[in-house]
Amino acid sequence: MGTTENEDLLRRHELETIAGILESKEQYRKIIKAGIARWVRDFQDGNIEIKTVDDLRKLIELDIELQKDDLF
């Protein structure tokens, strides 16, 4: 194998890895969004007290972190 072939293989591998990471992040965001929606629904139904807001904060922070990577 020549240097060019090795470089091509490395680039393909890197692209596949990046694509896998992006796909995973998309799935994680779906899960987080569903969790936020569920939390809000439970809160509106009176099933959650204000003292458990930390769970929502964590979900929102995770969602923001996942979105930050998309900006850079």
C-alpha positions as CSV (number, residue, x, y, z in Angstrom):
1,M,0.0,0.0,0.0
2,G,1.3,3.4,-0.9
3,T,1.2,6.5,1.3
4,T,-1.8,8.0,-0.6
5,E,-3.8,4.8,-0.1
6,N,-3.0,4.9,3.6
7,E,-4.0,8.5,3.8
8,D,-7.2,7.8,2.0
9,L,-8.0,4.9,4.4
10,L,-7.3,7.1,7.4
11,R,-9.5,9.9,6.1
12,R,-12.3,7.4,5.4
13,H,-12.0,6.0,8.9
14,E,-12.0,9.5,10.4
15,L,-15.1,10.5,8.4
16,E,-16.9,7.3,9.4
17,T,-16.0,7.9,13.1
18,I,-17.2,11.5,12.9
19,A,-20.5,10.4,11.2
20,G,-21.0,7.9,14.0
21,I,-20.5,10.5,16.6
22,L,-22.9,12.9,15.0
23,E,-25.5,10.2,14.7
24,S,-25.1,9.4,18.3
25,K,-25.4,13.0,19.3
26,E,-28.6,13.3,17.3
27,Q,-30.1,10.3,19.1
28,Y,-29.0,11.7,22.5
29,R,-30.7,15.0,21.7
30,K,-33.9,13.2,20.9
31,I,-33.8,11.4,24.2
32,I,-33.0,14.6,26.1
33,K,-35.8,16.5,24.3
34,A,-38.3,13.7,25.2
35,G,-37.1,13.9,28.8
36,I,-37.6,17.6,28.9
37,A,-41.0,17.4,27.4
38,R,-42.0,14.6,29.9
39,W,-40.7,16.7,32.8
40,V,-42.7,19.7,31.8
41,R,-45.8,17.6,31.3
42,D,-45.4,16.0,34.7
43,F,-44.8,19.4,36.3
44,Q,-47.9,20.9,34.6
45,D,-49.9,17.9,35.9
46,G,-48.7,18.6,39.5
47,N,-46.6,15.4,39.7
48,I,-43.4,17.2,40.2
49,E,-42.6,19.7,43.0
50,I,-40.3,22.6,42.6
51,K,-37.5,20.9,44.6
52,T,-36.9,18.5,41.8
53,V,-36.1,21.2,39.2
54,D,-32.5,20.0,39.3
55,D,-33.4,17.1,37.0
56,L,-34.7,19.6,34.4
57,R,-31.6,21.7,34.8
58,K,-29.4,18.7,34.1
59,L,-31.4,17.8,31.0
60,I,-31.2,21.4,29.7
61,E,-27.4,21.6,30.3
62,L,-26.9,18.3,28.5
63,D,-28.9,19.6,25.5
64,I,-26.9,22.8,25.5
65,E,-23.6,21.0,25.6
66,L,-24.6,18.8,22.6
67,Q,-25.6,21.9,20.7
68,K,-22.4,23.8,21.5
69,D,-20.4,21.2,19.5
70,D,-22.5,22.0,16.5
71,L,-21.4,25.6,16.5
72,F,-17.7,25.0,16.2
